[in-house]
Amino acid sequence: MGYFFNNTIENQQIYLYSGGYDPTEKGHTYGPTVRSGYMLHYIYSGKGIFSVNGRNYHLKAGDFFFIEPDKLIKYEADQDDPWAFYWIGFRGELVKEYLTRTSISANYPIFTSKNNQQIKDILSEIIEISLISEENDLLLNVKLLEILYQLTRCFPAETSSARNKKNTMFMKAAQYIQNNYERDLQISELSKSLSIDRSYLHRLFIKELGIGPKEYLTNVRIRKAKELLKQSDLPVKVIAYSVGYENTQQFSRVFKKIVGISPKEFR
């Protein structure tokens, strides 16, 4: 007998929205169809065929298969030994970003439990958590993060070491800005903290975003200021200080230059 659950508390960043397990009938077919989110299946018994991108994969107990959103897929249970599988469906901005760090995709959708026993165990834990009557969305999403971590650890994306090093340096710089925009952050401090030349830092940002680090810092501050203006009743002076501007007039000038209207008009 099959089982499935729905997580009704949506999260735009990381959202395990559904899951379950399905024993199937001999020759049972699903599709051709597309799915709205990512899915991961673990075959715990039997055999079947999974099809994606014009390729057929003959799978057995112990195999996983991965589905990307909006990809045409089909699966079919074996005529003599039909498969049964655990499955989860998930989506979110963080999910999409983390999956780029893995080699698992519609082009490489298959792996086995020999490579990673932990993912199989986490899927079982997810089913157990879903049976809890109280709100369990946080626990479900934590388990999804654990699965994504295991995928990045065991099946990392293949990138050149030089490109990866540059991208890591840019990510560190961007994260430093996001963590410190609230104070009087100077770009010279950023380059010093990363032990890189300021001109090299500028080239990194231009290559990744098309803008320099100073402009990126300003954009982060103004984006946060817009959120505070819309979502709070804080005075403009307090909002200015909260996003790294000690001078309210300077904040208002920069805000109007970027947004086109003053903070008060925006509110």
C-alpha positions as a Markdown table, in Angstrom:
| # | Residue | x | y | z |
|---|---|---|---|---|
| 1 | Met | 0.0 | 0.0 | 0.0 |
| 2 | Gly | 1.4 | 3.4 | -1.0 |
| 3 | Tyr | 1.7 | 6.6 | 1.1 |
| 4 | Phe | 2.3 | 10.2 | 0.3 |
| 5 | Phe | 2.3 | 13.5 | 2.2 |
| 6 | Asn | 2.1 | 17.2 | 1.4 |
| 7 | Asn | 4.0 | 20.0 | 3.2 |
| 8 | Thr | 1.5 | 23.0 | 3.1 |
| 9 | Ile | 3.9 | 25.5 | 4.6 |
| 10 | Glu | 5.7 | 26.9 | 1.5 |
| 11 | Asn | 9.2 | 28.4 | 1.6 |
| 12 | Gln | 10.5 | 30.3 | -1.5 |
| 13 | Gln | 14.2 | 29.4 | -0.7 |
| 14 | Ile | 14.1 | 25.7 | 0.2 |
| 15 | Tyr | 10.8 | 23.7 | 0.1 |
| 16 | Leu | 10.3 | 20.0 | 0.4 |
| 17 | Tyr | 6.7 | 20.0 | -0.7 |
| 18 | Ser | 5.8 | 16.4 | -1.0 |
| 19 | Gly | 7.0 | 12.8 | -0.7 |
| 20 | Gly | 6.0 | 9.2 | -0.1 |
| 21 | Tyr | 6.6 | 5.7 | -1.2 |
| 22 | Asp | 4.9 | 3.7 | -4.0 |
| 23 | Pro | 4.7 | 0.0 | -4.6 |
| 24 | Thr | 3.6 | -0.4 | -8.3 |
| 25 | Glu | 1.7 | -3.0 | -10.3 |
| 26 | Lys | 3.4 | -5.0 | -13.0 |
| 27 | Gly | 4.0 | -2.9 | -16.1 |
| 28 | His | 2.6 | 0.2 | -14.5 |
| 29 | Thr | 3.5 | 3.3 | -16.6 |
| 30 | Tyr | 3.7 | 7.0 | -15.6 |
| 31 | Gly | 4.0 | 9.6 | -18.3 |
| 32 | Pro | 5.2 | 10.9 | -20.7 |
| 33 | Thr | 4.8 | 14.0 | -18.5 |
| 34 | Val | 6.7 | 16.9 | -16.9 |
| 35 | Arg | 7.0 | 17.8 | -13.2 |
| 36 | Ser | 6.8 | 21.3 | -11.7 |
| 37 | Gly | 9.6 | 20.7 | -9.2 |
| 38 | Tyr | 12.7 | 18.6 | -8.7 |
| 39 | Met | 12.2 | 15.0 | -7.6 |
| 40 | Leu | 14.4 | 12.2 | -6.2 |
| 41 | His | 13.4 | 8.6 | -6.2 |
| 42 | Tyr | 15.1 | 5.7 | -4.4 |
| 43 | Ile | 14.2 | 2.2 | -5.6 |
| 44 | Tyr | 14.0 | -0.1 | -2.6 |
| 45 | Ser | 12.8 | -3.2 | -4.5 |
| 46 | Gly | 12.1 | -4.5 | -8.0 |
| 47 | Lys | 13.1 | -3.1 | -11.4 |
| 48 | Gly | 11.9 | -0.6 | -13.9 |
| 49 | Ile | 12.8 | 1.8 | -16.7 |
| 50 | Phe | 13.2 | 5.6 | -16.3 |
| 51 | Ser | 13.3 | 7.7 | -19.5 |
| 52 | Val | 14.5 | 11.3 | -19.9 |
| 53 | Asn | 16.2 | 13.3 | -22.8 |
| 54 | Gly | 15.5 | 10.4 | -25.2 |
| 55 | Arg | 17.5 | 7.9 | -23.0 |
| 56 | Asn | 16.2 | 4.8 | -21.2 |
| 57 | Tyr | 17.7 | 3.7 | -17.9 |
| 58 | His | 17.1 | 0.2 | -16.7 |
| 59 | Leu | 17.1 | 0.4 | -13.0 |
| 60 | Lys | 17.0 | -1.9 | -10.0 |
| 61 | Ala | 16.8 | -1.9 | -6.2 |
| 62 | Gly | 19.5 | 0.4 | -4.7 |
| 63 | Asp | 19.4 | 2.9 | -7.6 |
| 64 | Phe | 18.3 | 6.5 | -7.4 |
| 65 | Phe | 16.9 | 8.6 | -10.3 |
| 66 | Phe | 16.6 | 12.4 | -10.3 |
| 67 | Ile | 14.1 | 14.5 | -12.2 |
| 68 | Glu | 14.4 | 18.2 | -13.2 |
| 69 | Pro | 11.5 | 20.6 | -13.5 |
| 70 | Asp | 9.9 | 20.8 | -17.0 |
| 71 | Lys | 11.8 | 17.9 | -18.5 |
| 72 | Leu | 9.8 | 15.3 | -20.4 |
| 73 | Ile | 10.1 | 12.0 | -18.4 |
| 74 | Lys | 8.5 | 8.6 | -18.2 |
| 75 | Tyr | 8.8 | 5.6 | -16.0 |
| 76 | Glu | 7.6 | 2.0 | -16.3 |
| 77 | Ala | 7.6 | -0.8 | -13.8 |
| 78 | Asp | 9.0 | -4.2 | -14.8 |
| 79 | Gln | 6.5 | -6.8 | -16.1 |
| 80 | Asp | 7.8 | -9.5 | -13.7 |
| 81 | Asp | 9.4 | -7.7 | -10.8 |
| 82 | Pro | 7.8 | -4.2 | -10.5 |
| 83 | Trp | 9.7 | -1.6 | -8.6 |
| 84 | Ala | 8.7 | 0.1 | -5.4 |
| 85 | Phe | 10.3 | 3.4 | -4.4 |
| 86 | Tyr | 10.6 | 6.3 | -2.0 |
| 87 | Trp | 10.3 | 9.7 | -3.5 |
| 88 | Ile | 10.4 | 13.4 | -2.6 |
| 89 | Gly | 9.5 | 16.6 | -4.5 |
| 90 | Phe | 11.3 | 19.9 | -3.8 |
| 91 | Arg | 11.9 | 23.4 | -5.1 |
| 92 | Gly | 13.3 | 26.8 | -4.1 |
| 93 | Glu | 16.0 | 29.3 | -5.0 |
| 94 | Leu | 18.5 | 27.8 | -2.7 |
| 95 | Val | 17.7 | 24.3 | -4.0 |
| 96 | Lys | 18.4 | 25.5 | -7.6 |
| 97 | Glu | 21.7 | 27.1 | -6.5 |
| 98 | Tyr | 22.9 | 24.2 | -4.5 |
| 99 | Leu | 22.2 | 21.7 | -7.3 |
| 100 | Thr | 24.5 | 23.6 | -9.6 |
| 101 | Arg | 27.3 | 22.4 | -7.3 |
| 102 | Thr | 26.6 | 18.8 | -8.1 |
| 103 | Ser | 27.0 | 16.7 | -11.3 |
| 104 | Ile | 23.5 | 15.3 | -10.9 |
| 105 | Ser | 21.1 | 16.6 | -13.6 |
| 106 | Ala | 18.8 | 15.5 | -16.4 |
| 107 | Asn | 21.9 | 14.5 | -18.4 |
| 108 | Tyr | 23.3 | 12.5 | -15.4 |
| 109 | Pro | 20.2 | 11.5 | -13.4 |
| 110 | Ile | 21.2 | 8.1 | -12.0 |
| 111 | Phe | 23.3 | 7.1 | -9.0 |
| 112 | Thr | 23.3 | 4.2 | -6.6 |
| 113 | Ser | 23.1 | 3.7 | -2.8 |
| 114 | Lys | 26.6 | 2.2 | -3.0 |
| 115 | Asn | 27.8 | 5.8 | -3.6 |
| 116 | Asn | 25.8 | 7.2 | -0.7 |
| 117 | Gln | 24.0 | 5.2 | 1.9 |
| 118 | Gln | 23.2 | 8.3 | 3.8 |
| 119 | Ile | 20.7 | 9.7 | 1.3 |
| 120 | Lys | 18.7 | 6.4 | 1.5 |
| 121 | Asp | 18.6 | 6.7 | 5.3 |
| 122 | Ile | 17.6 | 10.4 | 5.1 |
| 123 | Leu | 14.7 | 9.6 | 2.8 |
| 124 | Ser | 13.5 | 7.1 | 5.4 |
| 125 | Glu | 13.8 | 9.7 | 8.1 |
| 126 | Ile | 11.7 | 12.1 | 5.9 |
| 127 | Ile | 8.9 | 9.6 | 5.8 |
| 128 | Glu | 9.0 | 9.2 | 9.6 |
| 129 | Ile | 9.0 | 13.0 | 10.1 |
| 130 | Ser | 5.9 | 13.3 | 7.8 |
| 131 | Leu | 4.0 | 11.1 | 10.2 |
| 132 | Ile | 4.3 | 13.6 | 13.0 |
| 133 | Ser | 1.0 | 15.4 | 13.5 |
| 134 | Glu | 2.5 | 18.7 | 14.5 |
| 135 | Glu | 3.9 | 21.3 | 12.0 |
| 136 | Asn | 7.1 | 19.6 | 10.6 |
| 137 | Asp | 8.1 | 21.9 | 7.7 |
| 138 | Leu | 11.3 | 22.9 | 9.4 |
| 139 | Leu | 12.4 | 19.3 | 10.0 |
| 140 | Leu | 11.5 | 18.4 | 6.4 |
| 141 | Asn | 13.6 | 21.2 | 5.0 |
| 142 | Val | 16.5 | 20.4 | 7.2 |
| 143 | Lys | 16.5 | 16.9 | 5.9 |
| 144 | Leu | 16.4 | 18.2 | 2.3 |
| 145 | Leu | 19.5 | 20.3 | 3.1 |
| 146 | Glu | 21.2 | 17.2 | 4.3 |
| 147 | Ile | 20.4 | 15.4 | 1.0 |
| 148 | Leu | 21.7 | 18.4 | -1.0 |
| 149 | Tyr | 24.9 | 18.4 | 1.1 |
| 150 | Gln | 25.4 | 14.7 | 0.4 |
| 151 | Leu | 24.9 | 15.3 | -3.3 |
| 152 | Thr | 27.5 | 18.1 | -3.4 |
| 153 | Arg | 29.9 | 16.0 | -1.4 |
| 154 | Cys | 29.6 | 12.8 | -3.3 |
| 155 | Phe | 28.8 | 14.1 | -6.8 |
| 156 | Pro | 30.5 | 17.5 | -7.1 |
| 157 | Ala | 30.2 | 19.6 | -10.2 |
| 158 | Glu | 33.2 | 19.3 | -12.5 |
| 159 | Thr | 34.8 | 22.7 | -12.8 |
| 160 | Ser | 38.3 | 23.8 | -13.5 |
| 161 | Ser | 40.4 | 24.6 | -10.4 |
| 162 | Ala | 41.2 | 28.1 | -11.7 |
| 163 | Arg | 37.6 | 29.0 | -12.4 |
| 164 | Asn | 36.5 | 27.5 | -9.1 |
| 165 | Lys | 39.1 | 29.5 | -7.2 |
| 166 | Lys | 38.0 | 32.8 | -8.9 |
| 167 | Asn | 34.3 | 32.0 | -8.2 |
| 168 | Thr | 35.1 | 31.2 | -4.6 |
| 169 | Met | 36.9 | 34.5 | -4.2 |
| 170 | Phe | 34.0 | 36.4 | -5.7 |
| 171 | Met | 31.5 | 34.6 | -3.5 |
| 172 | Lys | 33.5 | 35.4 | -0.4 |
| 173 | Ala | 33.6 | 39.0 | -1.4 |
| 174 | Ala | 29.9 | 39.2 | -2.1 |
| 175 | Gln | 29.1 | 37.5 | 1.2 |
| 176 | Tyr | 31.4 | 39.9 | 3.1 |
| 177 | Ile | 29.4 | 42.8 | 1.7 |
| 178 | Gln | 26.1 | 41.2 | 2.5 |
| 179 | Asn | 27.2 | 40.6 | 6.1 |
| 180 | Asn | 28.7 | 44.1 | 6.6 |
| 181 | Tyr | 26.7 | 46.6 | 4.6 |
| 182 | Glu | 25.1 | 47.9 | 7.7 |
| 183 | Arg | 28.2 | 49.8 | 8.8 |
| 184 | Asp | 30.7 | 52.2 | 7.1 |
| 185 | Leu | 32.2 | 49.5 | 4.9 |
| 186 | Gln | 35.0 | 50.6 | 2.6 |
| 187 | Ile | 36.1 | 48.6 | -0.5 |
| 188 | Ser | 39.7 | 48.9 | 0.7 |
| 189 | Glu | 38.8 | 47.0 | 3.8 |
| 190 | Leu | 37.1 | 44.3 | 1.7 |
| 191 | Ser | 40.2 | 43.7 | -0.5 |
| 192 | Lys | 42.4 | 43.7 | 2.6 |
| 193 | Ser | 40.3 | 41.1 | 4.4 |
| 194 | Leu | 40.5 | 38.8 | 1.4 |
| 195 | Ser | 44.3 | 39.6 | 0.8 |
| 196 | Ile | 43.8 | 40.5 | -2.8 |
| 197 | Asp | 44.5 | 43.7 | -4.8 |
| 198 | Arg | 41.7 | 46.1 | -5.1 |
| 199 | Ser | 41.9 | 46.3 | -8.9 |
| 200 | Tyr | 41.7 | 42.4 | -9.1 |
| 201 | Leu | 38.6 | 42.6 | -6.8 |
| 202 | His | 37.1 | 45.1 | -9.2 |
| 203 | Arg | 37.7 | 42.8 | -12.2 |
| 204 | Leu | 36.1 | 39.9 | -10.4 |
| 205 | Phe | 32.9 | 41.8 | -9.9 |
| 206 | Ile | 32.9 | 43.2 | -13.4 |
| 207 | Lys | 33.2 | 39.7 | -14.8 |
| 208 | Glu | 30.6 | 38.1 | -12.6 |
| 209 | Leu | 28.0 | 40.9 | -12.3 |
| 210 | Gly | 29.0 | 43.6 | -14.8 |
| 211 | Ile | 29.4 | 46.2 | -12.0 |
| 212 | Gly | 32.2 | 47.0 | -9.5 |
| 213 | Pro | 32.2 | 46.1 | -5.8 |
| 214 | Lys | 31.3 | 49.6 | -4.7 |
| 215 | Glu | 28.2 | 49.7 | -6.9 |
| 216 | Tyr | 27.3 | 46.2 | -5.7 |
| 217 | Leu | 27.5 | 47.5 | -2.1 |
| 218 | Thr | 25.3 | 50.4 | -2.9 |
| 219 | Asn | 22.7 | 48.2 | -4.6 |
| 220 | Val | 22.7 | 45.9 | -1.5 |
| 221 | Arg | 22.1 | 48.9 | 0.8 |
| 222 | Ile | 19.4 | 50.4 | -1.4 |
| 223 | Arg | 17.6 | 47.1 | -1.8 |
| 224 | Lys | 17.5 | 46.6 | 1.9 |
| 225 | Ala | 16.4 | 50.2 | 2.4 |
| 226 | Lys | 13.5 | 49.7 | 0.1 |
| 227 | Glu | 12.4 | 46.6 | 2.1 |
| 228 | Leu | 12.5 | 48.6 | 5.4 |
| 229 | Leu | 10.6 | 51.5 | 3.8 |
| 230 | Lys | 7.8 | 49.3 | 2.7 |
| 231 | Gln | 7.7 | 46.9 | 5.7 |
| 232 | Ser | 8.3 | 49.2 | 8.6 |
| 233 | Asp | 7.4 | 52.6 | 10.1 |
| 234 | Leu | 11.0 | 53.4 | 11.0 |
| 235 | Pro | 12.0 | 57.0 | 10.3 |
| 236 | Val | 14.1 | 57.6 | 7.2 |
| 237 | Lys | 17.1 | 58.7 | 9.4 |
| 238 | Val | 17.0 | 55.3 | 11.2 |
| 239 | Ile | 16.7 | 53.4 | 7.9 |
| 240 | Ala | 19.7 | 55.3 | 6.5 |
| 241 | Tyr | 21.8 | 54.4 | 9.5 |
| 242 | Ser | 20.6 | 50.8 | 9.4 |
| 243 | Val | 21.9 | 50.3 | 5.9 |
| 244 | Gly | 25.3 | 51.9 | 6.4 |
| 245 | Tyr | 24.7 | 55.7 | 5.9 |
| 246 | Glu | 25.5 | 58.0 | 8.8 |
| 247 | Asn | 24.4 | 61.0 | 6.7 |
| 248 | Thr | 20.7 | 61.0 | 5.9 |
| 249 | Gln | 21.1 | 63.6 | 3.1 |
| 250 | Gln | 23.7 | 61.4 | 1.4 |
| 251 | Phe | 21.4 | 58.4 | 1.7 |
| 252 | Ser | 18.5 | 60.3 | 0.2 |
| 253 | Arg | 20.7 | 61.5 | -2.7 |
| 254 | Val | 21.9 | 58.0 | -3.5 |
| 255 | Phe | 18.4 | 56.5 | -3.1 |
| 256 | Lys | 16.9 | 59.0 | -5.5 |
| 257 | Lys | 19.7 | 58.5 | -8.0 |
| 258 | Ile | 19.1 | 54.7 | -8.1 |
| 259 | Val | 15.3 | 54.5 | -7.6 |
| 260 | Gly | 14.3 | 57.7 | -9.3 |
| 261 | Ile | 12.3 | 59.1 | -6.3 |
| 262 | Ser | 13.1 | 60.1 | -2.7 |
| 263 | Pro | 12.7 | 57.6 | 0.2 |
| 264 | Lys | 9.6 | 59.5 | 1.4 |
| 265 | Glu | 8.0 | 59.3 | -2.0 |
| 266 | Phe | 8.9 | 55.6 | -2.3 |
| 267 | Arg | 7.2 | 54.9 | 1.0 |
